[in-house]
Amino acid sequence: MLGLAVLRGRSALDIISDVPNKDLLATRQRHYAEILNDLFDHGPHMEISRFFEFICALVRVGGVELGGIDPWYESSSIIDDLRNLASLDLPVDRFPNPVKTQIRLALLAYCTLTEMDVPYMLLANLLRVRQGHKYQVDPFEDLARQRAPKKGGHPLGTFVPPTTNQKRKRISKLAEQANMRQVSTALEETYDAVVRNAVYHSDFVLQDEHLLVRKATRFSKKQRCFTPRIPLEELDETITNAFAFFGALFALYERCRMSFGDFKRAFIPYDLQYKGLMELVFDEQDRLIGFRVYWPNGTCGYYARTKEASIATNITFEQDGSINFMVGVYAARRGPFSPLVEYGAQPNYDFRPGTQLKPHWPDDLKPYKLP
């Protein structure tokens, strides 16, 4: 069964060559990649105001986080662990039915994969930016609701985060507004709320040919009716679609982050009023991880996300969830160059870190490079 076989591999988001029926899985992954590819196209975002928002979406700009607390890496590790466990030759004396054991592992991996925040945040923001809107740190924040305080509980009550279904509905709306309905259609093929609830609430029985859900029913394409019995081939199709879709999404995501090599060591005229210059930041593998913005009064804004930390300097997070900068001290008597430069004075950009090189504002308003 293909959906169960996708657990066997080295990476949670890479389907490797030793997977049985790999051609079918690869076909599904290519299908989803063709649908998602336009979301990662640089072309519609080359105007500088849109380019910055596109970069924010790819970097996943957020607040300061120290000590490696990005849950994306933990979710990936869980799926890696489950896939590695599924690849083991299980001793029959301890696992009398190894096929069912692999199905159970596949179900746990499927639920983890489809409940991760990162793919939904990424999709929502890419669709927002595609429409010319600003990046939002949390594009689903308004969907959270406050629960009234309980006796003996916190006096302010608690906040209930948005559900996966709510996030998917938001993405469907954004996809329709962006004339990319095929994105939400593809996403719908990866998710079965009945299966998800049954697994997370321990409300299923795994039979030889079916997954029996005890407190719900779903429409079976094979049987053409609502039934609590989910044929394993239908379950297999859903799991396969999920791994193919998210595999395609993150493969494109990684490829896109690696595609900014031409901007390495380049300064980009970012803000035409204040005369800010943006420089993209990369990791050791030349993946895009952040940006640095230089202002002509010596102030510098910075953001970078790595596995170990998320660092922000002179960055502000607005009430609408967008990103802005602290630009430092304004000129007492501004000159014609920028509100940040005194009348009669010259712009003074900060040094590039680790060098004695200072950027300058270009006459032709095009990106340029320093050594």
Helices and strands as residue ranges (DSSP letters): H 2-5, H 22-36, G 37-40, G 43-45, H 48-59, H 71-86, H 98-115, H 117-130, G 141-143, E 145-147, E 158-160, H 164-177, H 181-188, H 193-200, E 204-206, E 210-213, E 218-220, E 225-227, E 229-231, H 232-257, G 261-263, E 266-271, E 276-282, E 288-294, E 300-305, E 310-313, E 315-317, E 323-325, E 368-369
